[in-house]
Amino acid sequence: MKIEFKTFEKLSSKETWEIFKNRSEVFVVEQEWLACDIDENDLRATHMIIRNENEELVAYLRIFELDKSTVTLGRVLTPKEFRGLSLGKELLKNAIDWIKRQYPKHDIKISAQYRLVKFYENFGFNQCSEVYDDDGMDHIKMIIKKSYN
């Protein structure tokens, strides 16, 4: 497995297409999310990509600073054909480790799909909001406070 962290400016045209294609397939087609997936946060995000030995994108997320004390990660995905291989766990573990190194004084806050609360709790996230609707899907805010070691 190859893990890459790239700013938007460092992504090639093909990599950008590959990211947006996979996000569209997962969020728009599979999950029927009727919102614009591509937004201004893509421009300021660090994009984390895990590739297999065939150079295929097998897991992805994006990371960006929300404010001077908080970082977020989102658009977490594993393409359908690579699910069940624990790549989501590998993705989250490496992303959190990277954030802790790059932003040691920041909390990590996410807007998680409610059905994935237990998954995120396994990485140290705690619920910090009530469940809310985000374009027809239940979500909840979760956080890892900067007191992590």
DSSP file with accessible surface (Angstrom, degrees, kcal/mol):
  #  RESIDUE AA STRUCTURE BP1 BP2  ACC     N-H-->O    O-->H-N    N-H-->O    O-->H-N    TCO  KAPPA ALPHA  PHI   PSI    X-CA   Y-CA   Z-CA
    1    1 A M              0   0  129      0, 0.0     2,-0.5     0, 0.0    51,-0.2   0.000 360.0 360.0 360.0 141.8    0.0    0.0    0.0
    2    2 A K  E     -A   51   0A  93     49,-2.6    49,-2.8     2,-0.0     2,-0.5  -0.976 360.0-159.4-119.3 126.4    1.2    3.5   -0.8
    3    3 A I  E     -A   50   0A  58     -2,-0.5     2,-0.4    47,-0.2    47,-0.2  -0.928  11.6-176.2-111.1 128.4   -0.1    6.4    1.3
    4    4 A E  E     -A   49   0A  27     45,-2.8    45,-2.4    -2,-0.5     2,-0.5  -0.963  16.3-165.0-126.0 141.9    0.0   10.0   -0.2
    5    5 A F  E     +A   48   0A  59     -2,-0.4     2,-0.4    43,-0.2    43,-0.2  -0.991  24.8 168.2-121.9 118.1   -0.8   13.4    1.3
    6    6 A K  E     -A   47   0A  52     41,-2.4    41,-3.6    -2,-0.5     2,-0.1  -0.996  32.2-130.8-136.2 138.7   -1.1   16.1   -1.3
    7    7 A T  E >>  -A   46   0A  55     -2,-0.4     3,-1.1    39,-0.2     4,-0.8  -0.361  41.3-102.8 -73.2 163.9   -2.4   19.6   -1.4
    8    8 A F  G >4 S+     0   0   53     37,-0.9     3,-1.1    35,-0.3    -1,-0.1   0.897 122.7  56.5 -56.2 -40.6   -4.8   20.4   -4.2
    9    9 A E  G 34 S+     0   0  142     34,-0.3    -1,-0.3     1,-0.3    34,-0.0   0.773 105.4  51.9 -63.9 -26.3   -2.0   22.2   -6.1
   10   10 A K  G <4 S+     0   0  155     -3,-1.1    -1,-0.3     2,-0.1     2,-0.2   0.587  87.2 100.8 -88.5 -11.1    0.2   19.1   -6.0
   11   11 A L  S << S-     0   0   17     -3,-1.1     2,-0.1    -4,-0.8    -4,-0.0  -0.537  72.0-129.4 -73.3 138.6   -2.6   16.8   -7.5
   12   12 A S     >  -     0   0   56     -2,-0.2     4,-2.5     1,-0.1     5,-0.2  -0.379  27.2-105.3 -75.7 167.0   -2.2   15.9  -11.1
   13   13 A S  H  > S+     0   0  112      1,-0.2     4,-2.4     2,-0.2     5,-0.2   0.918 123.5  50.6 -59.0 -41.5   -5.2   16.4  -13.4
   14   14 A K  H  > S+     0   0  151      1,-0.2     4,-2.7     2,-0.2    -1,-0.2   0.906 109.3  49.8 -65.8 -41.0   -5.7   12.6  -13.5
   15   15 A E  H  > S+     0   0   20      2,-0.2     4,-2.5     1,-0.2    -1,-0.2   0.918 110.4  50.3 -63.8 -41.0   -5.6   12.4   -9.7
   16   16 A T  H  X S+     0   0   25     -4,-2.5     4,-2.6     2,-0.2     5,-0.3   0.942 112.1  47.4 -62.0 -46.1   -8.1   15.2   -9.3
   17   17 A W  H  X S+     0   0  153     -4,-2.4     4,-2.8    -5,-0.2     5,-0.2   0.930 111.2  51.7 -59.2 -45.3  -10.4   13.4  -11.8
   18   18 A E  H  X S+     0   0   29     -4,-2.7     4,-2.2     2,-0.2    -2,-0.2   0.910 111.3  47.1 -61.2 -42.3   -9.9   10.1   -9.9
   19   19 A I  H  X S+     0   0    2     -4,-2.5     4,-2.7     2,-0.2     5,-0.2   0.958 115.1  44.5 -63.7 -51.3  -10.8   11.6   -6.6
   20   20 A F  H  X S+     0   0   41     -4,-2.6     4,-2.4     1,-0.2    -2,-0.2   0.876 112.4  53.0 -65.7 -35.6  -13.9   13.4   -7.9
   21   21 A K  H  X S+     0   0   80     -4,-2.8     4,-2.5    -5,-0.3    -1,-0.2   0.954 112.4  44.1 -62.7 -48.2  -15.0   10.3   -9.8
   22   22 A N  H  X S+     0   0   13     -4,-2.2     4,-2.4    -5,-0.2     5,-0.3   0.906 113.6  50.1 -66.6 -40.0  -14.8    8.1   -6.7
   23   23 A R  H  X>S+     0   0    0     -4,-2.7     4,-2.8     1,-0.2     5,-0.7   0.923 111.5  49.4 -63.8 -40.5  -16.5   10.7   -4.5
   24   24 A S  I  X>S+     0   0   51     -4,-2.4     5,-2.3    -5,-0.2     4,-1.0   0.928 111.3  48.9 -63.1 -44.5  -19.3   11.0   -7.0
   25   25 A E  I  <>S+     0   0   69     -4,-2.5     5,-2.4     3,-0.2    -2,-0.2   0.915 120.3  36.1 -62.2 -43.0  -19.7    7.2   -7.2
   26   26 A V  I  <>S+     0   0    5     -4,-2.4     5,-1.6     3,-0.2    -2,-0.2   0.960 129.3  27.0 -77.3 -53.1  -19.9    6.8   -3.5
   27   27 A F  I  <5S+     0   0   16     -4,-2.8     6,-2.4    -5,-0.3    -3,-0.2   0.913 130.7  31.2 -83.5 -42.3  -21.7    9.9   -2.2
   28   28 A V  I  <<S+     0   0   51     -4,-1.0     4,-0.4    -5,-0.7    -3,-0.2   0.945 130.6  28.4 -84.0 -49.7  -23.9   10.9   -5.2
   29   29 A V  I   <S+     0   0  100     -5,-2.3    -3,-0.2     3,-0.2    -4,-0.2   0.984 130.1  32.2 -78.9 -58.3  -24.7    7.5   -6.8
   30   30 A E  I   <S+     0   0   65     -5,-2.4    -3,-0.2    -6,-0.2    -4,-0.1   0.931 132.1  30.9 -66.4 -48.8  -24.5    5.0   -3.9
   31   31 A Q  S   <S-     0   0   44     -5,-1.6    -1,-0.2    -6,-0.1    -2,-0.2   0.442  97.8-132.6 -93.5  -0.9  -25.7    7.2   -1.1
   32   32 A E        +     0   0  150     -4,-0.4     2,-0.7     1,-0.2    -4,-0.2   0.861  37.7 175.2  52.1  42.7  -28.0    9.4   -3.3
   33   33 A W        -     0   0   35     -6,-2.4     2,-1.3     1,-0.1    -1,-0.2  -0.703  19.0-158.2 -81.9 113.3  -26.6   12.5   -1.7
   34   34 A L        +     0   0  153     -2,-0.7     2,-0.3   101,-0.4    -1,-0.1  -0.483  55.8  93.0 -96.1  64.7  -28.2   15.4   -3.6
   35   35 A A  S    S-     0   0   34     -2,-1.3     2,-0.7   100,-0.0    -2,-0.1  -0.941  88.0 -84.9-145.0 164.9  -25.7   18.1   -2.9
   36   36 A C        -     0   0  102     -2,-0.3    -2,-0.1     1,-0.2     0, 0.0  -0.651  36.2-169.8 -77.6 113.2  -22.6   19.5   -4.6
   37   37 A D        +     0   0   11     -2,-0.7     2,-0.5    -4,-0.1    -1,-0.2   0.859  68.9  72.1 -71.5 -37.9  -19.7   17.2   -3.5
   38   38 A I        +     0   0   83      3,-0.1     2,-0.3     2,-0.0    -2,-0.0  -0.691  67.7 154.6 -83.6 126.8  -17.0   19.5   -5.0
   39   39 A D    >   -     0   0   41     -2,-0.5     3,-1.6     1,-0.0     4,-0.4  -0.851  59.2 -84.6-144.1-179.8  -16.6   22.7   -3.0
   40   40 A E  T >> S+     0   0  133      1,-0.3     3,-0.9    -2,-0.3     4,-0.7   0.729 116.0  71.5 -63.5 -21.8  -14.1   25.4   -2.1
   41   41 A N  H 3> S+     0   0   24      1,-0.3     4,-1.2     2,-0.2     3,-0.5   0.793  85.3  67.4 -67.4 -24.1  -12.7   23.2    0.7
   42   42 A D  H <4 S+     0   0    2     -3,-1.6    -1,-0.3     1,-0.2   -34,-0.2   0.860  96.0  56.3 -59.9 -33.6  -11.1   21.0   -1.9
   43   43 A L  H <4 S+     0   0   95     -3,-0.9   -35,-0.3    -4,-0.4   -34,-0.3   0.810 115.7  34.1 -69.6 -29.9   -8.8   23.9   -2.8
   44   44 A R  H  < S+     0   0  133     -4,-0.7    21,-0.3    -3,-0.5    -1,-0.2   0.470 100.6 102.1-105.0  -1.8   -7.5   24.2    0.7
   45   45 A A     <  -     0   0    1     -4,-1.2   -37,-0.9    -3,-0.2     2,-0.5  -0.386  68.4-129.9 -82.5 156.9   -7.5   20.6    1.7
   46   46 A T  E     -AB   7  63A  19     17,-3.1    17,-2.5   -39,-0.2     2,-0.5  -0.931  29.7-143.6 -96.7 127.5   -4.8   18.1    2.0
   47   47 A H  E     -AB   6  62A   1    -41,-3.6   -41,-2.4    -2,-0.5     2,-0.5  -0.859   8.8-155.7-100.7 122.9   -6.0   15.0    0.1
   48   48 A M  E     -AB   5  61A   0     13,-2.9    13,-1.8    -2,-0.5     2,-0.4  -0.884  15.0-179.0-102.0 126.1   -5.0   11.6    1.5
   49   49 A I  E     -AB   4  60A   0    -45,-2.4   -45,-2.8    -2,-0.5     2,-0.5  -0.984  15.8-160.2-126.9 132.6   -4.9    8.8   -1.0
   50   50 A I  E     -AB   3  59A   0      9,-2.6     8,-3.1    -2,-0.4     9,-1.2  -0.963  16.9-170.5-109.5 130.1   -4.1    5.1   -0.3
   51   51 A R  E     -AB   2  57A  12    -49,-2.8   -49,-2.6    -2,-0.5     6,-0.2  -0.904  13.2-135.6-118.1 149.4   -3.2    3.1   -3.4
   52   52 A N    >   -     0   0   12      4,-1.8     3,-2.2    -2,-0.3    -1,-0.0  -0.241  45.3 -81.7 -89.7-174.1   -2.7   -0.6   -3.9
   53   53 A E  T 3  S+     0   0  146      1,-0.3    -1,-0.1     2,-0.1    -2,-0.0   0.708 131.4  56.8 -64.6 -18.5    0.2   -2.3   -5.8
   54   54 A N  T 3  S-     0   0  109      2,-0.1    -1,-0.3     0, 0.0     3,-0.1   0.273 118.0-112.6 -93.4   9.5   -1.7   -1.6   -9.1
   55   55 A E    <   +     0   0   99     -3,-2.2     2,-0.3     1,-0.2    -2,-0.1   0.657  68.2 147.8  67.8  18.9   -1.7    2.1   -8.3
   56   56 A E        -     0   0   81      1,-0.1    -4,-1.8     2,-0.0     2,-0.5  -0.641  57.6-111.2 -84.1 141.9   -5.5    2.1   -7.9
   57   57 A L  E     +B   51   0A   5     -2,-0.3    -6,-0.2    -6,-0.2     3,-0.1  -0.610  44.1 167.1 -69.7 118.9   -7.1    4.5   -5.4
   58   58 A V  E     +     0   0A   1     -8,-3.1     2,-0.3    -2,-0.5    -7,-0.2   0.534  63.5  10.7-113.8 -11.6   -8.4    2.1   -2.7
   59   59 A A  E     +B   50   0A   0     -9,-1.2    -9,-2.6    19,-0.2    -1,-0.4  -0.955  65.7 177.7-163.5 151.7   -9.2    4.7    0.1
   60   60 A Y  E     +BC  49  77A   1     17,-2.3    17,-2.6    -2,-0.3     2,-0.3  -0.997   9.0 158.7-155.7 150.0   -9.5    8.5    0.3
   61   61 A L  E     -B   48   0A   0    -13,-1.8   -13,-2.9    -2,-0.3     2,-0.3  -0.956  26.9-129.7-160.2 167.9  -10.3   11.4    2.6
   62   62 A R  E     -BC  47  74A   6     12,-2.6    12,-2.2    -2,-0.3     2,-0.4  -0.934  15.3-161.1-124.1 151.6   -9.6   15.1    2.7
   63   63 A I  E     +BC  46  73A   1    -17,-2.5   -17,-3.1    -2,-0.3     2,-0.3  -0.988  17.2 158.1-130.5 135.8   -8.2   17.2    5.7
   64   64 A F  E     - C   0  72A  15      8,-2.2     8,-2.9    -2,-0.4     2,-0.4  -0.993  42.4-100.3-155.8 158.4   -8.4   20.9    6.3
   65   65 A E  E     - C   0  71A  60     -2,-0.3     6,-0.3   -21,-0.3     3,-0.1  -0.634  23.4-171.1 -78.3 128.1   -8.2   23.5    9.1
   66   66 A L  E    S-     0   0A  79      4,-2.7     2,-0.3    -2,-0.4     5,-0.2   0.841  70.2 -29.0 -83.6 -41.8  -11.6   24.8   10.2
   67   67 A D  E >  S- C   0  70A  82      3,-1.6     3,-0.9     0, 0.0    -1,-0.3  -0.872  86.7 -64.4-157.7-169.8  -10.1   27.5   12.4
   68   68 A K  T 3  S+     0   0  180     -2,-0.3     3,-0.1     1,-0.2    -3,-0.0   0.583 132.5  28.9 -68.4  -8.4   -7.0   28.2   14.5
   69   69 A S  T 3  S+     0   0   47      1,-0.1    38,-3.1    37,-0.1     2,-0.4   0.369 112.1  66.3-131.2   5.2   -7.8   25.4   16.9
   70   70 A T  E <   -Cd  67 107A  13     -3,-0.9    -4,-2.7    36,-0.3    -3,-1.6  -0.992  48.1-173.6-139.6 134.6   -9.7   22.8   14.9
   71   71 A V  E     -Cd  65 108A   0     36,-2.9    38,-2.7    -2,-0.4     2,-0.3  -0.893  13.5-161.7-116.8 149.3   -8.9   20.5   11.9
   72   72 A T  E     -C   64   0A  16     -8,-2.9    -8,-2.2    -2,-0.3     2,-0.3  -0.910   8.0-159.8-127.6 159.3  -11.5   18.4   10.2
   73   73 A L  E     +C   63   0A   5     36,-0.5    38,-0.4    -2,-0.3     2,-0.3  -0.967  26.1 143.3-132.2 151.4  -11.4   15.4    7.9
   74   74 A G  E     +C   62   0A  21    -12,-2.2   -12,-2.6    -2,-0.3     3,-0.1  -0.949  36.6  72.6-167.3-173.3  -14.2   14.2    5.6
   75   75 A R  E     -     0   0A  48     -2,-0.3     2,-0.3     1,-0.2    -1,-0.1   0.871  65.7-178.9  54.1  37.3  -15.3   12.7    2.3
   76   76 A V  E     +     0   0A  32    -15,-0.1     2,-0.3    -3,-0.1   -15,-0.2  -0.540  10.2 157.7 -70.3 125.3  -14.0    9.4    3.8
   77   77 A L  E     -C   60   0A   6    -17,-2.6   -17,-2.3    -2,-0.3   -54,-0.1  -0.997  38.9-165.1-152.4 154.2  -14.4    6.6    1.2
   78   78 A T        -     0   0   21     -2,-0.3   -19,-0.2   -19,-0.2     5,-0.1  -0.980  42.0-113.7-130.6 121.7  -13.4    3.2    0.1
   79   79 A P    >   -     0   0    1      0, 0.0     3,-2.5     0, 0.0     4,-0.4  -0.270  31.9-109.1 -55.2 146.8  -14.6    2.3   -3.5
   80   80 A K  G >  S+     0   0  133      1,-0.3     3,-1.4     2,-0.2    -3,-0.0   0.835 115.7  57.2 -47.8 -44.0  -17.1   -0.5   -3.5
   81   81 A E  G 3  S+     0   0  129      1,-0.3    -1,-0.3     3,-0.0   -23,-0.0   0.632 109.3  46.6 -70.6  -8.8  -14.7   -3.1   -5.0
   82   82 A F  G X  S+     0   0   25     -3,-2.5     3,-0.7   -24,-0.1     5,-0.4   0.303  84.1 118.6-114.9   9.7  -12.1   -2.6   -2.2
   83   83 A R  T <   +     0   0  103     -3,-1.4    -3,-0.0    -4,-0.4   -25,-0.0  -0.371  61.6  41.0 -75.2 155.4  -14.5   -2.7    0.8
   84   84 A G  T 3  S+     0   0   83     -2,-0.1    -1,-0.2     1,-0.0    -3,-0.0   0.514  86.1  98.5  86.7   8.0  -14.0   -5.4    3.5
   85   85 A L  S <  S-     0   0  109     -3,-0.7    -2,-0.1     0, 0.0    -3,-0.0   0.215  97.4-111.6-108.8  11.1  -10.2   -5.1    3.5
   86   86 A S  S  > S+     0   0   75      1,-0.1     4,-1.7     3,-0.1     5,-0.1   0.719  75.1 136.5  64.6  23.6  -10.0   -2.9    6.6
   87   87 A L  H  >  +     0   0   13     -5,-0.4     4,-2.8     1,-0.2     5,-0.2   0.842  64.7  59.9 -70.2 -30.9   -8.8    0.0    4.4
   88   88 A G  H  > S+     0   0   17      2,-0.2     4,-2.6     1,-0.2    -1,-0.2   0.905 105.6  48.6 -62.1 -39.4  -11.1    2.5    6.2
   89   89 A K  H  > S+     0   0  115      2,-0.2     4,-2.5     1,-0.2     5,-0.2   0.920 112.2  47.9 -64.9 -44.4   -9.2    1.6    9.5
   90   90 A E  H  X S+     0   0   81     -4,-1.7     4,-2.2     2,-0.2     5,-0.2   0.909 112.0  51.2 -62.1 -41.9   -5.9    2.1    7.8
   91   91 A L  H  X S+     0   0    0     -4,-2.8     4,-2.4     2,-0.2    -2,-0.2   0.955 113.3  42.9 -59.7 -52.8   -7.1    5.4    6.3
   92   92 A L  H  X S+     0   0    0     -4,-2.6     4,-2.8     2,-0.2     5,-0.3   0.911 112.7  52.3 -64.9 -44.3   -8.3    6.8    9.6
   93   93 A K  H  X S+     0   0  101     -4,-2.5     4,-2.2    -5,-0.2    -1,-0.2   0.948 114.6  42.0 -57.7 -48.8   -5.3    5.7   11.6
   94   94 A N  H  X S+     0   0   34     -4,-2.2     4,-2.3    -5,-0.2    -1,-0.2   0.875 113.9  51.9 -68.7 -37.1   -2.9    7.3    9.2
   95   95 A A  H  X S+     0   0    0     -4,-2.4     4,-2.7    -5,-0.2    -2,-0.2   0.939 111.4  46.5 -65.0 -45.7   -4.9   10.5    8.8
   96   96 A I  H  X S+     0   0    7     -4,-2.8     4,-2.6     2,-0.2    -2,-0.2   0.927 112.4  50.3 -64.5 -42.8   -5.2   11.0   12.6
   97   97 A D  H  X S+     0   0   56     -4,-2.2     4,-1.6    -5,-0.3    -1,-0.2   0.925 112.0  48.4 -59.4 -42.9   -1.5   10.4   13.0
   98   98 A W  H  X S+     0   0   28     -4,-2.3     4,-2.8     1,-0.2     5,-0.3   0.931 111.4  49.5 -63.8 -45.2   -0.7   12.9   10.3
   99   99 A I  H  X S+     0   0    0     -4,-2.7     4,-3.3     1,-0.2    -2,-0.2   0.919 107.8  54.1 -61.4 -42.9   -3.0   15.5   11.8
  100  100 A K  H  < S+     0   0   62     -4,-2.6    -1,-0.2     1,-0.2    -2,-0.2   0.860 114.0  42.4 -61.5 -34.1   -1.4   15.1   15.2
  101  101 A R  H  < S+     0   0  159     -4,-1.6    -2,-0.2    -5,-0.2    -1,-0.2   0.899 121.7  38.4 -76.3 -43.8    2.0   15.7   13.7
  102  102 A Q  H  < S+     0   0  105     -4,-2.8    -2,-0.2     1,-0.2    -3,-0.2   0.800 132.1  24.9 -78.4 -32.2    1.0   18.6   11.4
  103  103 A Y    ><  +     0   0   55     -4,-3.3     3,-1.9    -5,-0.3    -1,-0.2  -0.527  68.1 163.7-131.8  64.7   -1.5   20.3   13.9
  104  104 A P  T 3  S+     0   0   79      0, 0.0    -1,-0.1     0, 0.0    -4,-0.1   0.706  77.8  47.1 -64.1 -17.8   -0.4   19.2   17.4
  105  105 A K  T 3  S+     0   0  164      2,-0.1     2,-0.3    42,-0.0    41,-0.1   0.223  95.9  96.6-106.6  14.6   -2.4   22.0   19.1
  106  106 A H    <   -     0   0   21     -3,-1.9   -36,-0.3    -7,-0.2     2,-0.2  -0.814  67.7-130.4-108.4 144.6   -5.7   21.4   17.2
  107  107 A D  E     -d   70   0A  17    -38,-3.1   -36,-2.9    -2,-0.3     2,-0.6  -0.504  24.0-130.4 -74.1 158.0   -8.8   19.4   18.0
  108  108 A I  E     -dE  71 144A   0     36,-2.6    36,-2.5   -38,-0.2     2,-0.4  -0.969  30.8-179.5-114.2 114.6  -10.0   17.1   15.3
  109  109 A K  E     + E   0 143A  74    -38,-2.7   -36,-0.5    -2,-0.6     2,-0.3  -0.947   1.0 179.2-120.0 137.2  -13.7   17.6   14.6
  110  110 A I  E     - E   0 142A   5     32,-2.9    32,-2.5    -2,-0.4     2,-0.7  -0.913  32.3-133.9-132.6 159.4  -15.8   15.7   12.1
  111  111 A S  E     - E   0 141A  47    -38,-0.4     2,-0.3    -2,-0.3    30,-0.2  -0.948  41.0-168.5-108.4 103.0  -19.4   15.5   10.8
  112  112 A A  E     - E   0 140A   2     28,-2.9    28,-2.2    -2,-0.7     2,-0.3  -0.708  29.7-108.6 -99.8 145.1  -19.9   11.7   10.8
  113  113 A Q  E >   - E   0 139A  23     -2,-0.3     3,-2.4    26,-0.2    26,-0.3  -0.546  35.4-127.8 -63.1 131.4  -22.7    9.7    9.3
  114  114 A Y  G >  S+     0   0  104     24,-2.6     3,-1.9     1,-0.3     4,-0.3   0.847 105.9  64.0 -58.0 -33.2  -24.6    8.5   12.4
  115  115 A R  G 3  S+     0   0  171     23,-0.4    -1,-0.3     1,-0.3     3,-0.2   0.678 101.9  52.9 -65.3 -13.1  -24.5    4.9   11.3
  116  116 A L  G <> S+     0   0   48     -3,-2.4     4,-2.2     1,-0.2    -1,-0.3   0.246  71.7 112.2-107.0  14.0  -20.7    5.1   11.6
  117  117 A V  H <> S+     0   0    9     -3,-1.9     4,-2.6     1,-0.2     5,-0.2   0.916  78.6  49.0 -54.2 -49.1  -20.5    6.4   15.2
  118  118 A K  H  > S+     0   0  151     -4,-0.3     4,-1.6     1,-0.2    -1,-0.2   0.899 108.2  54.8 -61.1 -39.7  -19.0    3.2   16.6
  119  119 A F  H  4 S+     0   0   51      1,-0.2     3,-0.3     2,-0.2     4,-0.3   0.953 112.8  41.8 -57.2 -49.4  -16.3    3.1   13.8
  120  120 A Y  H ><>S+     0   0   16     -4,-2.2     5,-1.7     1,-0.2     3,-1.7   0.855 107.3  60.9 -70.8 -32.5  -15.2    6.6   14.7
  121  121 A E  H ><5S+     0   0   65     -4,-2.6     3,-2.0     1,-0.3    -1,-0.2   0.862  94.0  65.5 -61.9 -31.6  -15.3    6.0   18.4
  122  122 A N  T 3<5S+     0   0  129     -4,-1.6    -1,-0.3    -3,-0.3    -2,-0.2   0.696 101.6  50.0 -62.5 -17.6  -12.7    3.2   17.9
  123  123 A F  T < 5S-     0   0   47     -3,-1.7    -1,-0.3    -4,-0.3    -2,-0.2   0.273 130.3 -91.9-104.0   7.6  -10.3    6.0   16.9
  124  124 A G  T < 5S+     0   0   40     -3,-2.0    -3,-0.2     1,-0.3     2,-0.2   0.467  76.8 143.9  98.9   2.3  -11.0    8.2   19.9
  125  125 A F      < -     0   0    1     -5,-1.7     2,-0.4    19,-0.1    -1,-0.3  -0.528  31.3-159.8 -75.1 142.6  -13.8   10.4   18.6
  126  126 A N  E     -F  143   0A 100     17,-2.4    17,-2.5    -2,-0.2     2,-0.1  -0.952  25.7-104.8-119.8 145.5  -16.5   11.4   21.0
  127  127 A Q  E     +F  142   0A  85     -2,-0.4    15,-0.3    15,-0.2     3,-0.1  -0.421  37.9 172.0 -66.6 137.8  -20.0   12.6   20.2
  128  128 A C        +     0   0   60     13,-2.8     2,-0.3    -2,-0.1    14,-0.2   0.101  57.0  36.2-137.6  22.2  -20.4   16.4   20.7
  129  129 A S  S    S-     0   0   39     12,-0.6     2,-0.2     3,-0.0     3,-0.1  -0.962  83.2 -92.7-156.1 173.5  -23.8   17.2   19.2
  130  130 A E        -     0   0  167     -2,-0.3    11,-0.4     1,-0.1     2,-0.1  -0.486  58.8 -84.3 -81.5 163.7  -27.3   15.8   18.8
  131  131 A V        -     0   0   59     -2,-0.2     2,-0.3     9,-0.1     9,-0.2  -0.463  56.4-177.0 -67.7 138.4  -28.1   13.8   15.6
  132  132 A Y  E     -G  139   0A  68      7,-2.7     7,-3.1    -2,-0.1     2,-0.5  -0.960  28.6-106.6-138.5 158.7  -29.0   16.1   12.7
  133  133 A D  E     -G  138   0A 102     -2,-0.3     2,-0.5     5,-0.2     5,-0.2  -0.720  27.1-174.7 -87.0 129.0  -30.2   15.8    9.2
  134  134 A D  E >  S-G  137   0A  51      3,-2.5     3,-1.0    -2,-0.5    -2,-0.0  -0.901  76.8 -37.1-124.5  97.7  -27.6   16.6    6.5
  135  135 A D  T 3  S-     0   0   91     -2,-0.5  -101,-0.4     1,-0.3     3,-0.1   0.896 125.7 -40.4  52.7  46.0  -29.4   16.4    3.1
  136  136 A G  T 3  S+     0   0   64      1,-0.2     2,-0.4  -103,-0.1    -1,-0.3   0.505 120.5  99.1  88.5   4.4  -31.5   13.4    4.1
  137  137 A M  E <  S- G   0 134A  47     -3,-1.0    -3,-2.5   -23,-0.0     2,-0.2  -0.988  75.3-115.5-128.2 133.7  -28.9   11.5    6.1
  138  138 A D  E     + G   0 133A  91     -2,-0.4   -24,-2.6    -5,-0.2   -23,-0.4  -0.468  41.7 173.7 -67.7 130.1  -28.5   11.4    9.9
  139  139 A H  E     -EG 113 132A  21     -7,-3.1    -7,-2.7   -26,-0.3     2,-0.3  -0.867  16.2-162.9-129.9 166.0  -25.1   12.9   11.0
  140  140 A I  E     -E  112   0A   1    -28,-2.2   -28,-2.9    -2,-0.3     2,-0.3  -0.989  24.2-117.7-149.4 142.6  -23.5   13.8   14.3
  141  141 A K  E     -E  111   0A  78    -11,-0.4   -13,-2.8    -2,-0.3   -12,-0.6  -0.663  35.6-176.7 -78.9 138.9  -20.6   16.0   15.2
  142  142 A M  E     -EF 110 127A   0    -32,-2.5   -32,-2.9    -2,-0.3     2,-0.3  -0.960   2.7-166.2-135.8 154.8  -17.7   14.1   16.8
  143  143 A I  E     -EF 109 126A  21    -17,-2.5   -17,-2.4    -2,-0.3     2,-0.5  -0.989  24.1-156.1-146.2 147.3  -14.4   15.3   18.2
  144  144 A I  E     -E  108   0A  11    -36,-2.5   -36,-2.6    -2,-0.3   -19,-0.1  -0.997  36.1-134.2-114.7 116.6  -10.9   14.3   19.4
  145  145 A K    >   -     0   0  116     -2,-0.5     3,-1.3   -38,-0.2   -39,-0.1  -0.396  19.2-112.8 -71.7 152.0   -9.7   17.0   21.8
  146  146 A K  T 3  S+     0   0  102      1,-0.3    -1,-0.1   -41,-0.1   -40,-0.1   0.547 102.7  88.9 -66.2  -1.3   -6.2   18.3   21.5
  147  147 A S  T 3   +     0   0  100    -42,-0.1    -1,-0.3     2,-0.1    -2,-0.1   0.428  61.5 125.3 -76.8   6.6   -5.3   16.7   24.8
  148  148 A Y    <         0   0   40     -3,-1.3   -24,-0.0     1,-0.1    -4,-0.0  -0.220 360.0 360.0 -63.0 157.6   -4.4   13.5   22.9
  149  149 A N              0   0  191      0, 0.0    -1,-0.1     0, 0.0    -2,-0.1  -0.738 360.0 360.0-100.2 360.0   -0.9   12.1   23.4
